Amino acid sequence: MRPRGIALRHPAAPLLQRYATEGCPVDCGRPWKKEELTRAVKKGPHPSAKTHKAILACRKEALERVRDNCCRLVKWNTLLQKLPRNLKISPIAAIPHKSRDYRMILDLSYKLITQGLTVPLVNHASDKTIAPQHAMYELGNVIPRLVHRIAHMPNPEVPILFAKVDLKDGYWRMVVNAINAYHFAYVLPTIQPTEDPDIVIPDSLQMGWSESPPFFCAATETARDIAQQTFDSQVPQRPHPMEDIMLNQIRNLPTRNIRPHSLLEVYIDDFLAMVQAISLAYITRLTRALLHAIESVFPGPEITNSSMGPAISTKKLLEEGA
């Protein structure tokens, strides 16, 4: 995430720039003691991540994140020589997923007990006051607004078109600094149980942390605002490389003499567009406004120097259009 261009004119730009350059702020409670960390390493991954298939999937994903410069691997014995102050180790879980074998989620609500005492849970100990909780205030209103708009369309005989633009690896595009990254460490499942385990240090927000959604929504809600403002301005937008994926199925849309209606919403990482339009030109303008707005907040690898690829998921666009 790195705001640029039209995103820099949004009131939230200074906040997002700070997140992009300094990392999202993190405070997950007191430092863990050596014996607590040792117990957490001994516990290792969640049982769901200990099957052979899950181990291979988890290791594959971790190595991909290393190549994307999103995380680091450090041997446990190396960390033991000088324990980082913020180091906390939580179990990684492998959750079956519809589009791949597993989704890896960090269990930051795991209750670790040492010497009869419960170590403060990462999620419970997290300081919620440093996360922009207001960024999530509209989430519960997204579906009601869509339903309300559909119910009040003045031309029920005209089809309503819907589009969904999904962000790929959204949380991984929101960074934390190298010191705070230790709050989200986990043991990489090992093939051989006797080997010195690698500890994964993610340099990004993690799915499983209670405060990831507000930080992420601060960015996606900003992109939605920019899309709406751009569209409302009626300023012509340059073509976008992905627009054909969204528009190919409606090239023969008939022109209608009606007042156009549209709605742009975002639910965490899903940008939603609804339109009852008079022409292909109207829908094209809406499409370009949305795609360019997303990339003004989440630019491509040519700007971020990341190998993660574009933030907008081409795969999901193709699936939605099929």
C-alpha angles and dihedrals in degrees: 000000000000120000115223141155113005091004090069090066093059117100089237093056096098091051093049091045089054091051090048096049104030099026128243108300116253132190114168100169136263123354115268118243123241093253090050092051091046090052090049092051090049089051089051124171127359112272088252089065096050100077114102093247093048092047091055092047093048093048092047092052093046092052090049090053090050090054089049090053089241098120145011133226119219127175114246092231089054092053091048090063090066116004113214112239096238097042113139123161121209130178118263115224128205111218119190110250134201098228100034136016097267144000112217114224126179113231099222092165093062112134108228115193123195125174089353093303127110116234111227108268112245093232094045093047095048116116104239094187093076093057120082096246091172089069088075098048093101098049094093091051099055099086095039090053092050092049092046092050092049092049092052100045105134094214108053092172092064116084119247116224124209132195134183123198113193127199117228116231090348101177091046088063092063110079134212122197123263093258097048091045089078090071088072102046122138139178114260108228111253130221091213112043093211097058124103102262125235116236114217114221108193115206092199140062113287132225101239097044111112093220099049094089097059093049092047094044090053087065099040095045088052090053090050091051091051092050091051093047092047092049094046091051090062089214108154112256126212116248117274122221092232099046095093090062089059098038105040094087094055102042091121095050108148118236112245131196096231137111107267121237127194142162132200120199138161129209107193099295100353116092110201127199126186122183140173097189141186096215149359088256091061092050091045091054091050091048094050093046091054098044095046092046092054091050092048087065100028104033124189128264092272086071103033098038088226126138092216092099128221117344092227108082109235089187092058092046090054091047092049091050095048 
